[in-house]
Amino acid sequence: MTTTSTARAATAGRLLNKVPEVTIWFWIIKILCTTVGESFADWINLTLGVGLGNTAWIFTGVLVVVLAVQLSLKRYSPFPYWLTVVVISITGTLYTDILTDQLGVPLWVSSAVFSVLLAAVFGIWWARERTLSIHSIDTRPREAFYWLTVLVTFALGTATGDWTLELTGWSPGVAVLLPLGLILAITALWRGGANPVLSFWLAYILTRPLGANIGDFLGSPTQAANPGEPVGLGLGTFATSIIFLGLILATVIYLAISRRDVVETYDATHVSRVFTSPQRERIGLIGFVALGVATAVILTVASLAPHQAAAAADDGASTGPVASLSPQQVTAHLPKEAVAKYIALAQTATKQDAAGDTSASHATVQKMRDAWDADANALQAADQTAWTFLDQQMDAILKTYAIDHPGVKAAAPAAQQAELATLLKDLGA
């Protein structure tokens, strides 16, 4: 969708508009960036084993650099603008994941908090600037509000998207349909005269769960290792990231050459075909409320239907009875370097707990969780039975640390050490 054109001439003390014209190209790249945010963060965090906290610190630093470059420019430039969007998409995703996976904040709480935060940002932005239109991003304060809003929308989109999966148990392929349908409905209301600014920001938020579900569908394996785990096309997070980064680069190069998304160029060659009025905006607002009610009904019905909880899929825990194995049976076919790695991590966490350094112990177990997720395919290929046996114990450890178990409080250090001791015994340490 695009928004209604307004006069946007550069004046003294103002910059040329710092964001692109909202055309179909805008939405294509936005969804591509969102998909990269999901898949690339997972690849660095899980596949490379960098860890959630370290990955968040890395991309926070990258965000500071690219945002400084973007803010220093006097007009919109495709490469720095869309690089900033890609980095913010990754960073916003990571911040929500930290709240959920490390701090144990329930997704419904995260969704509510980010909704309130977004409303606060919009309120302050409006009180200061008297506009929320992205066609008026022509001063430094407005641009700062814009990027803060973008960051919060990515975090909110991550929380609400994950919460939807948790409620419904939908696979990524099925989950794509809800945000896609809502975006199409919002587009129809906008074309009918609904408020263009409200239409834009609602669609902008929904592109986050849409892109994330596309990324999960492309990257997830074709067959689930455990009941409830997502399935997809099996491209993997790295291949998905490379494909979409390539598509983003190709599109940005095209726009840089053609200048089809530069506001001043677009205004000179296009006439708005969408007209609005107070009456049409009121009708559009009623339509938005109806969409909200319909969405609530769909999610309620889906949550009441029998399904495998998404949380079980997320933490990778095996389900059902698991045969008891001796340490020799557990380690017989697993790679020796992998066994040694988990012994070392468990011993380190145990020592940190014993020394009273609970935050360091939590970080070590988080690192162990990330490594376990990254090694899952290789370990299952080596010995599916041993992996299933150890996975159940790994989940017991994570539960005592309130990692990947929203709503569960962390257990006492003694209980944490007991579960770590069981893992060490199972590994023959």
N, C-alpha and C positions, 0 to 999 in steps of 0.2 A: 504494500500500500504506500501511497504518498500522502502528504498532508497538504492542506490548503495553502496556496502561495500567499505570501505577504510581502510588503515592500521591505527589502533588506539591503539597502545601499550602505556602503561603508562611510562612516562619518568620523570627524575628528575625535580622537581618543578611543576609537573602537577598532576592532580587528575585522577582517573579512570573516565570514562564517567559518567556524573551525570544525564543523562536522559535514558529512556528505549529504546530498539530497537523498530523501527517502524514496528510492525507486525499487524495482524488483531486484536489482543488483545488491542493494543494501541488505535485503532480507536473505538473499542467497549466501552472501559472505557471513552474515551474522550467524546463520545456522551452521555453516561450515566451521566458524570459530568456536561455537559452542560444542560441537562434536569433538574438536581437537582438545578443548578444555577438559573434557571427560577422559578421552583415551590417552592423551599425552601425560596427564597427571598420574593415571593408573600405571602407565608404563614406567615412569621414573620411580614412583613410589613403591610399586610391587615388583615389577619385572627386574628392574635394576637393584632393588633392595635398598634404596636410599632412605626410605622411611618417611612416614607422613609428616612428622615435625620438620625434619631436615628439608624435605621438598618444599614445604610451605615457606621456610626461611629463605631458601634459594630464590623462589619466584617472587617473594616480597621484595627482595633486593633488586631483581630484574625489573619489577613493576616500578620501583622508585626511579630507576634510570630511564626507562622508556617513557614514563609519564613526564619526567622533567624535559625530555626532548620534545614531546608533543606540546607541552605548555609553552615552550620557548618559541614555537612557530607563530607566524602572524596570519596564516591562512591554512585552510584544509589541504593536507597532502596525504594521498592514499596509503603510502607505505608506513609512516609512523603512526597514523591513525589506527589502521587495522592491526598493526603489531601490538599496539596498546590494548585493543579489544581482545586479541588472542591471549595476552598475558593476564589481563583481568579475568578472563573466563577461567583460566587455570587457577589463579589465585583465589577467586571467589569460591570455586569448587573445593579447594583445599581447606579454606576456613570453615566451611560447613562440615566437611569430613572430620576436622579436628574436634569440633563440638560434639559430633555424634560418636566417633570411634574412640577418641582419647578421653573426653570429659564426660561421656555417657549422657549427654543432653538428648532427651527424646525429640524425634523429628517434628512432632506437632508443636513442641515448645520453640524449637528453632524457627519453624515457619511463622509462628505468632510473633516472635521477637523481631525477625527481619521485616515482617509486615509493618509492625509499629515503627521500626527504624526507617523504613522507606517512606512511610507517611510523614514522619518527622522531617526527613530531608526535603520532601516535596513542600511541606509547610513552610520551612525556613527559606527555601529557594523562592517560593511564591511571595512570601512576606518581604523579602529583600528586592526581588527583581520584577515582581508583578507579571511574570510569564514563566511557563514551563515548556515552551515550544523549543524544539531543537533547531528551529530556523532563526533563533535569536541568540545562538552561542557565539557572541561577538565581543565579549569582554572576559578578562581572566576570572573574575568571580563566577560568572555564569558557566564557564568551562569547568571550573573546579566543582561546582554543584553537579554538572552533567556527569563527570567521571565518578564522583562519589555515588551518584544514583545508579550508574551502570554497575559498579562493584556490588552494591546492595542487591540489585536485581538478579545478578548472577548467584549470589549466596542464597537469596530467597527462592529462585528457580530451582537450585540444587536441593534445598530442604523440602520444598513442596513436591518436587518430582520424586525424590526418594520416599517421602511419606506416602505418596500415592501407591508406589510399588509395595511398600510395607502393608498398607491397608488392603490392597486388592490381590497381591500375589501374581499380578500380570507379568507375562514375559515382556522383554524389551520391545519385541515386534508388535505385540498387542498394545503396549503402553504408548506407542507412538501415536495411535489413533486419537486419543483424547486431546492432547495439546494441538495436534494438527486440525482436528475438527473445530476446536475453539478458535484457533487463529483464522480459519476460513469464515467462521460465523462473525467474528469481529470485523473482518474485512468487508463482509456483506453489510454490516451495520454502518461501517464508516462510509461506504459508498452510498448508503441511504441517507447520509447527513449527520451521523453521530459525531460527537466532539472529536476532532482529529487528534488532539493532544492526548486525551484519555485513551483513544483507540490505539495510538502508537505505543504508549507505555504498557498497556495490557498485553498487546502482541509481543512486545519486546521481552517481557517477563516469561511468556509462554514458550519463546524460542529456546530457553534454557532446558526445560525438561524434554522438549522435542529433539533438540540436538543431542542431548545426553543419551536418550533412548536409542537414537539412531546409532550413536557410537557403541553403546552396549550391544546392540543387535549385530553390528558388523564384527565386533571384536570377540564376542562370547563364543565358546566352543559349540560345535554342531550337536554334541550330545552332553547331557548333564552328568557330571561325575557323581553327584548326590541328588536326591529328590529336592526340588524347589530351586536348584541353581539355574541361572539364566542360560538360555541357548540362543544361538544365532548362526551367522555365516562362517564363523571360525577364522576370520582374518587375523585376529590378534590385535592387541592395542598398538603395537609398533607399526604394523602395516596400515592400520586404520589411520593413525596419526600422519604417516608419510603421505598417504593418498590425499587426505583432506588438506594438509599443508600445501601440497602441490596444487590442488584446486584453488586454494586461497591465493597462492602466489600468482597463478595464471590469471585469475580474475582481477587481482589488484593491478597487475601489469597492463591488462586491457583497459582498466579504468584510468590509470595514470596516462596512458597514451590518448585515449578517446576523450577524457575529461567529461564523460557522460554523467558523472555524479557530483560535479562541482556546482554548487548552488547557483552562482552567478551565471554560469554557462547554461544550466538547465532552465533558469527563469527566462533567459533570453530566447529560448527555442521552444518552450512549452507553455500551454495555457491550461490552468487547472480545470478538470472536467467534473470535479466533485464540489457540490455547493451545499452549504449548511445554513441553518437558521435556528433560532431558539426553540421553535416547535420540533424541528427535526432532531435537535440535540436531546430534547426531553424524551422523545420516542426512542432514540438510541440508548439513553440511560436506562429506560425500562427494559430494553433488549439485553443490556449488560446484566441487569439484575436477574432476568429470566435465565441467562446463561449460567450465572452463579448458582441459582437454585437447581437447574438441571444437572450441573456438575456435582453438586452435593448429593443429589438423589442417586446418580450413577455410582459415585464412590461408596455411598452407604449400602446400596444393593450388592456391589461387588465385594465389599468387606464382610458382609453377612454370608456370602456364598462360601462353601468349603473350598479351601485352597491351602497350598504350602506357603507359610509366612515368608515374606521377602527377607526378613531379618536373618532367618536361617540360611538363606542363600548367600547373604552378604558375608556372614562370618565364616562360611565354609565348613561349619561343623557337620560331621556325619550324623546320621540319624539311625535309630533302630538298634537292636542288640549287636554287640561287637564281641567276637570270640576273644577269650583271654590268651595272651601269648607270653612266652618267656622272653627274657632279654636276648637270648641267642636267636630265637625265632624272629624277633623284631628286627634285629640288625643284620641278619644273615645276607640279605640281598640288597640292602640299602647302601648307597655310596658312603664309603668310610669318611670322606671329607664332610659330607652333610651331617652324619651322626656326630662327628667331632664338633662341628659348628654349633649344633643345638645343645650339646653338653656344655660347651664353653659359655653360651648365652645363659643357660639355666643356672650354672654355677655363679656367674657374675650377678644375676638378679638376686640369687639367694644371699650372697655376701652383702649386697647393697641393702636388702631388707634387714639383715641381721645388724647392720651398722646404723639402722634408723633412717637411711636415705631413701625414703619411699618414692620420691619423684624420680630419682635415677633408676630405681628398680622398675617403675612403671615404664620409663622410656626404653629400658632394655627389653622388657617383655613386648612392648610395641614393636621394637625392631625384630624380635623373634617372630612375632605374628606376621610382619611384612615379609620376612624371609621365608616363612612357612608357606604363605600364599604364593610367593614367587616360585618356590620349588615344587609346588603341588603336582604339576604335570609330570615332572621327572621322577618324583618319588612314587607316584601312583604307577608309572610305567615299570619301575623297578620292582615294586611289591605292593599291590593294591591292598592286600590284607593288612600288612604292617602299617601302611599309611592310614588306613581307616582306624586301626587300633590307636595309633599315636594321635590322630586328629581329634578323637574324643577326649583324650587327656589334654591336648592343647586347648581345646575349648573350655575344659574345666579350669585351666589356669587363667585364661582370658576372663572368665566369669568372676574369678576372685579379684581381678584387677578392674572390673567394670569396663572392659574393652570389648567393643562389638556387642554389648548387652545393654541397650538403652533401658533406663529405669532401674537398673541393678546397682546397688551401692557396693563400693569396693570392700572386700573382706579385710579382716585384721591381718597384719604382716605374718603372724603365725600360720594362718590358714593359707596364705599365699606360698609360704615356704614349704608347707606340707604338700601342696599340689606340684610345686617345682621338684620336690624330692621324689615324688612318684614318677615324674617324667624322667628324672635322672636314673632312677632304678630301671625303668623300662628300656632306657638306652644302654644299660649295662655299665653305668658310671660308678 
